[in-house]
Amino acid sequence: MKRVLVTGAAGFLGSHLCDRFIKEGFAVVGMDNLITGDLKNIEHLFKIGEFEFYNHDVSKFVHVPGNIDYILHFASPASPIDYLKIPIQTLKVGSLGTHNLLWFCACQKKPEYWLLQHPRCMVTLWCIRKTKITGATLTL
Ligand SMILES: NC(=O)c1ccc[n+]([C@@H]2O[C@H](COP(=O)([O-])OP(=O)(O)OC[C@H]3O[C@@H](n4cnc5c(N)ncnc54)[C@H](O)[C@@H]3O)[C@@H](O)[C@H]2O)c1
């Protein structure tokens, strides 16, 4: 069974991705520090054996025991209100968080990954744009 890591799993997009990948027959590892997310979004998954959850800040480091086949990186505050409330955490997750996930990819044996960060917020705040660009540059 393929195993996918979803960061930002308790958020809006991440929680739907967890649902979708469980439905598609994947084992799903959700990771989230709940800074803007809510466990209510994924509580229905806790009874499913193929779902695991780590309450963890990806800006610090990323490690998941066992093999991971795919990574979907959706950990990031997503609204201008949150950017202004928690600007440092937003910058850290877009830069250090992305860097840590890339490092985790590099340490895995199977280099077969998706690393996604949607760029909608590039048009909102300059500093957020810089963070997303930093994440995109690190990915390249
Ligand atoms: N919602 C949209 O319509 C939309 C559209 C395009 C792009 N995006 C992008 O998708 C991503 C997620 O958006 P969303 O709407 O799901 O936001 P969200 O706030 O609902 O979810 C983000 C999740 O990331 C978690 N998180 C934040 N920092 C973290 C960290 N350091 N470590 C671990 N978890 C952390 C939060 O707790 C939250 O659960 C963002 O990058 C956003 O810019 C969102």
The ligand as an SDF file (V2000), in Angstrom:
LIG
                    3D

 44 48  0  0  0  0  0  0  0  0999 V2000
   -7.9370   27.6020    0.7160 N   0  0  0  0  0  0  0  0  0  0  0  0
   -7.7660   27.9100   -0.5770 C   0  0  0  0  0  0  0  0  0  0  0  0
   -8.7290   28.1960   -1.3120 O   0  0  0  0  0  0  0  0  0  0  0  0
   -6.3770   27.8920   -1.1720 C   0  0  0  0  0  0  0  0  0  0  0  0
   -6.2300   28.1660   -2.5440 C   0  0  0  0  0  0  0  0  0  0  0  0
   -4.9690   28.1370   -3.1180 C   0  0  0  0  0  0  0  0  0  0  0  0
   -3.8660   27.8550   -2.3290 C   0  0  0  0  0  0  0  0  0  0  0  0
   -4.0170   27.6000   -0.9990 N   0  0  0  0  0  0  0  0  0  0  0  0
   -2.7980   27.2840   -0.2560 C   0  0  0  0  0  0  0  0  0  0  0  0
   -2.9340   25.9670    0.3200 O   0  0  0  0  0  0  0  0  0  0  0  0
   -2.2860   25.9330    1.5860 C   0  0  0  0  0  0  0  0  0  0  0  0
   -3.3070   25.5070    2.6830 C   0  0  0  0  0  0  0  0  0  0  0  0
   -4.4430   26.3560    2.6420 O   0  0  0  0  0  0  0  0  0  0  0  0
   -5.7370   26.0660    3.5510 P   0  0  0  0  0  0  0  0  0  0  0  0
   -6.8370   26.9070    3.0400 O   0  0  0  0  0  0  0  0  0  0  0  0
   -5.9460   24.5990    3.6980 O   0  0  0  0  0  0  0  0  0  0  0  0
   -5.2570   26.7040    4.9450 O   0  0  0  0  0  0  0  0  0  0  0  0
   -5.6380   26.2620    6.4170 P   0  0  0  0  0  0  0  0  0  0  0  0
   -5.2210   27.3580    7.3340 O   0  0  0  0  0  0  0  0  0  0  0  0
   -7.0540   25.7980    6.4930 O   0  0  0  0  0  0  0  0  0  0  0  0
   -4.7110   24.9810    6.5990 O   0  0  0  0  0  0  0  0  0  0  0  0
   -3.3480   25.0780    6.7920 C   0  0  0  0  0  0  0  0  0  0  0  0
   -2.9770   24.0510    7.8340 C   0  0  0  0  0  0  0  0  0  0  0  0
   -1.5660   24.0930    8.0270 O   0  0  0  0  0  0  0  0  0  0  0  0
   -1.3010   23.9620    9.4230 C   0  0  0  0  0  0  0  0  0  0  0  0
    0.0160   24.5450    9.6780 N   0  0  0  0  0  0  0  0  0  0  0  0
    0.3950   25.8390    9.5630 C   0  0  0  0  0  0  0  0  0  0  0  0
    1.6730   25.9840    9.9090 N   0  0  0  0  0  0  0  0  0  0  0  0
    2.1260   24.7350   10.2270 C   0  0  0  0  0  0  0  0  0  0  0  0
    3.3770   24.2210   10.6640 C   0  0  0  0  0  0  0  0  0  0  0  0
    4.4300   25.0260   10.8760 N   0  0  0  0  0  0  0  0  0  0  0  0
    3.4970   22.8890   10.8930 N   0  0  0  0  0  0  0  0  0  0  0  0
    2.4320   22.0600   10.7140 C   0  0  0  0  0  0  0  0  0  0  0  0
    1.2140   22.4930   10.3190 N   0  0  0  0  0  0  0  0  0  0  0  0
    1.0660   23.8110   10.0780 C   0  0  0  0  0  0  0  0  0  0  0  0
   -2.4500   24.7120   10.0970 C   0  0  0  0  0  0  0  0  0  0  0  0
   -2.6330   24.3740   11.4460 O   0  0  0  0  0  0  0  0  0  0  0  0
   -3.6250   24.3070    9.2020 C   0  0  0  0  0  0  0  0  0  0  0  0
   -4.2440   23.1400    9.6660 O   0  0  0  0  0  0  0  0  0  0  0  0
   -1.6860   27.3410    1.7980 C   0  0  0  0  0  0  0  0  0  0  0  0
   -0.3470   27.3080    1.3270 O   0  0  0  0  0  0  0  0  0  0  0  0
   -2.5380   28.2290    0.8990 C   0  0  0  0  0  0  0  0  0  0  0  0
   -1.8320   29.3800    0.4800 O   0  0  0  0  0  0  0  0  0  0  0  0
   -5.2420   27.6150   -0.4150 C   0  0  0  0  0  0  0  0  0  0  0  0
  1  2  1  0
  2  3  2  0
  2  4  1  0
  4  5  1  0
  4 44  2  0
  5  6  2  0
  6  7  1  0
  7  8  2  0
  8  9  1  0
  8 44  1  0
  9 10  1  0
  9 42  1  0
 10 11  1  0
 11 12  1  0
 11 40  1  0
 12 13  1  0
 13 14  1  0
 14 15  2  0
 14 16  1  0
 14 17  1  0
 17 18  1  0
 18 19  2  0
 18 20  1  0
 18 21  1  0
 21 22  1  0
 22 23  1  0
 23 24  1  0
 23 38  1  0
 24 25  1  0
 25 26  1  0
 25 36  1  0
 26 27  1  0
 26 35  1  0
 27 28  2  0
 28 29  1  0
 29 30  1  0
 29 35  2  0
 30 31  1  0
 30 32  2  0
 32 33  1  0
 33 34  2  0
 34 35  1  0
 36 37  1  0
 36 38  1  0
 38 39  1  0
 40 41  1  0
 40 42  1  0
 42 43  1  0
M  CHG  2   8   1  16  -1
M  END
$$$$
